[in-house]
Amino acid sequence: MKDFPLVSVITTVYNTEKYVERCFDSVMEQTYPNIEFIVVNNGSSGNIEEIAEQYRAAYPERIIKIKTFEENQGVYHARIAGADIATGKYIAFIDSDDRISVDFYRHLISIAEEKHADIVMANVIYEKPSGELYYQNHNPWHNEDYEFCGKDILDFYLEQEGNLFSANFIWNKLISVQLWKKAHGDICNNKNKIVMYDDMALNLPLYYYAEKMVKTSLVQYYYYQNTAASSKGSDDPKRYERIFKDIE
């Protein structure tokens, strides 16, 4: 498979076992042949290791690795731990309750190779538990393809001021391992346990060190609007205290 650079796809699992089938199936059924799937058991109380072994048996042509923590590390550090054992030329993250279009990695890698891009970003489709899909087409940033180089990458991210919400996410992107290594020291400087807004903490160093970023609208990441996810929750004041601490 020398003509197909290895992509390491990392997912973290914390009590989301009932949702992982959609995620695992979409990764295993990719048209791109050379995938290393890294499953990080982030202190989950379920049977995620057993599920991963079942997929390993069902898809012998795929590489499936399992990294286990006895206690929850926070999704930020769990993602870093997964990336630290990746052996691919590119890395990508996927949330364990999300899914991707069937040509997702084939298309992103073809762009990365052709354009020599450090980051390739895809569009995001929002998916409700009812199965309803919706797409934020009110903002032209969502409908256009574009390229940024050097300092313009970080400037773009800061100047769009949240209008392109998907720019905050880490999981709708393909990232070169060379870029990850450049940003690794800054990423690991943060020792706090981060549960909320971890994507922004990962993205900022990557945007800073990236030399080229390309956005494509031809493949989609399906973001599941899971009301039980860690990004949702009650109105407990302690929850908001934690959120503000993570943002800081």
C-alpha positions, 0 to 999 in steps of 0.5 A: 500500500505504498501509494496509500499513505497510512492515516491514523484515526483516533477516537476516545470512548467514555461511556459511549458504547451504545453509540460507537457502532455508527462511528466504527462502521463508518471508519471500517467501511471507508473506501480508503484502504490504509487506515490505522484505527486507534481506540482510546478507552478513557476510563469507560465503564462499558465493554469498549475493549470487547467491542474493539476486538469484535471489529478487529475480527470482523475487519482483519484488513484494518489495523485496530489498536487499543489504548486503555486508561483506568481513570478518565484523563479528560478528552484533551489528554486522551486524544494526545495519548492516541496520537502519541501511538499513531504511526501514520503519515496523517492523523485524524480524530473522530468522536465515538458517536459521530460518523463520516462519509464513505470517501472521507479519508480518500478525498482528504488525503488526495488533497493533502498529497496534491496540495502539500497541505498540513491541514485539510478541513471538511464540512460538517453535517449536524445529525439529530437522534431522530435521524434529521440532518441539517447543514448551516448554509447561511454562512458563505464560509460553509459553501466555499473551498479555500486555501490559506498559507502561513500566518494567514491560517491563524489570522483566518481562524481568529478573524472569522470570530466563530462564524465558521463554527466548524473551524473550532472542531478537531475531528473534521480535519486531516492533520499531517504528522509533521505538523503534529510534531511541530505543535506537540510541545505546546499542546503538551504544555497544558497539564490541566484535565480538559473536558470542554473546548478541548478542540480549540486548545488543540487547534490553536497550536496547529493553526499557528505552526501550519504552513498550508490549510485547505478546506473542501466541501466535497466530503462530510463529517456527520456530527451527532447531536447527542444530548447525553454527551459531555458537552451537554448536561444540567444547569448545575452551577458546578458544571458551568464552573468547570466549563469556564475553567476549561475555556481559561 
